[in-house]
Amino acid sequence: MKESPRPRYAPGMAYDKALEQLRSRNPTPDPTRWEQAKHDAARFVEKWGDRAQEFGWPDAELFGIDPLAPFARYENMGLVWLLQGRGVDDLTEQFARIGRTRMFRKLREKT
């Protein structure tokens, strides 16, 4: 895990409940990945949280992880689990860009 300054986070920020849930228990068998995901999640929310909410990114697409196969089921893995210490460079309604890689959302039809 790469050392970097701890992001500022205050209750009441975007995705507050999702962050607290992520911090409260490790949903994986890997404590190192969990610690990194917590750090990446706080950093993401500080920089991109308001924009992600404006674009309608749901908690599961940012913080979710498959309970039975956490690191095997990429279709159920939220963005923060994929960051692994990297930062998001751009965020749109359709995708997040990390370096030269775009991670697309599962857009649902609006009803």
DARA-V786903 format. One line per field, one symbol per residue. ss: DSSP state (H for helix, E for strand, C for the rest). phi: phi as a letter, one per 30 degrees, with the letter a starting at -180 (. if undefined). psi: psi as a letter, one per 30 degrees, with the letter a starting at -180 (. if undefined). A space follows every 50 residues. Layout:
# DARA-V786903
ss = ???
phi = ???
psi = ???
This chain:
# DARA-V786903
ss = CCCCCCCCCCCCCCCHHHHHHHHHCCCCCCHHHHHHHHHHHHHHHHHHHH HHHHCCCCHHHHHCCCCCCCCCCHHHCCHHHHHCCCCCCEECCCEEEECC EEEECCCCCCC
phi = .ddaedddbbejdeieddddddddaddbdcddddeddddddddddddced dddediddeddccdaddcbecccddccdeddddhjdcdcabbdcaccbic cccddcdcddc
psi = kkklkkkkkkkflkgeeeeeeeffkjglgjfeeeeeeeeeeeeeeeefee eeeefgjleefeflkkfeiegfiffgklefffehfllkfkkafflkkjbg kkjkliklkk.
